[in-house]
Amino acid sequence: MLKANIININDVKLLVDSFYAKVKEDDLLAKIFDDVIKDNWPFHLEKMYRFWQTILLDEHTYNGRPFVPHAKLPIDKIHFDRWLELFYLTVDENFVGEKAYEAKWRADKMAEMFLNKIKYYKNNPDKIAI
């Protein structure tokens, strides 16, 4: 397969669909996602298209607070490390260029921030996570 830059919504959809296909098959992550998403995968994928379209293409189609759904999940560093591993693998399999690099950089920063916030709320249960 010829690797390309991420330049439009079809590229974002390829990224998201390919990534979540890996997540659904992953021994560590699949159950966590399935427990939350259940049979609402089309809705979740559509939301992820809009999220990454907003971040990578600067086309503002996502409105929301991305941390909130993750605040009370039973996840830790090992889960974020695996999530990043699969995300990087997906990007590298399909894309090259500045936006591919940016996608990985942003995913890394997002995982770091989410993990830090989750740790904070676990260590401060009297705080409200949302």
MOCOR-V515690 format. One record per backbone hydrogen bond with DSSP energy under -0.5 kcal/mol. NH is the residue of the N-H (numbers start at 1). CO is the residue of the C=O. E is the energy in kcal/mol with one decimal. If there is no record, write none. Layout:
nh: {NH/NH}
co: {CO/CO}
e: {E/E}
This chain:
nh: {4/7/11/12/13/14/15/16/17/18/19/20/21/22/23/24/25/25/26/26/30/33/34/35/36/37/38/40/44/45/46/47/48/49/50/51/52/53/54/55/56/57/57/58/59/60/61/66/68/69/70/71/71/73/75/79/80/81/82/83/84/85/86/87/88/89/90/91/92/93/94/94/95/96/101/102/103/104/105/106/107/108/109/110/111/112/113/114/115/116/117/118/119/120/121/122/123/124/127/129}
co: {94/5/8/8/9/10/11/12/13/14/15/16/17/18/19/20/21/22/22/23/26/29/30/31/32/33/34/37/40/41/42/43/44/45/46/47/48/49/50/51/52/52/53/54/53/58/59/64/65/65/67/67/68/70/73/76/76/77/78/79/80/81/82/83/84/85/86/87/88/89/90/91/91/4/97/98/99/100/101/102/103/104/105/106/107/108/109/110/111/112/113/114/115/116/117/118/119/120/124/127}
e: {-1.5/-0.9/-0.6/-1.8/-2.7/-2.0/-2.4/-2.8/-3.0/-2.4/-2.3/-2.7/-1.6/-1.3/-2.1/-2.5/-0.7/-0.8/-0.7/-1.2/-2.0/-2.2/-3.0/-2.6/-1.2/-3.5/-1.8/-2.4/-2.3/-3.1/-2.2/-2.1/-2.3/-2.5/-2.1/-2.4/-2.6/-2.4/-2.2/-2.2/-3.0/-0.6/-1.6/-0.7/-1.4/-0.6/-1.6/-0.5/-0.7/-0.6/-2.2/-0.9/-1.1/-1.5/-2.2/-1.0/-1.8/-2.9/-1.9/-2.6/-2.6/-2.3/-2.6/-2.3/-3.2/-2.3/-2.3/-2.7/-3.1/-2.0/-1.3/-0.7/-3.2/-1.9/-2.1/-2.7/-2.6/-1.9/-2.5/-3.1/-2.2/-2.3/-2.3/-2.6/-2.6/-2.2/-2.4/-2.9/-2.6/-2.2/-2.5/-2.7/-2.6/-2.1/-2.4/-2.3/-2.2/-0.9/-2.4/-0.5}
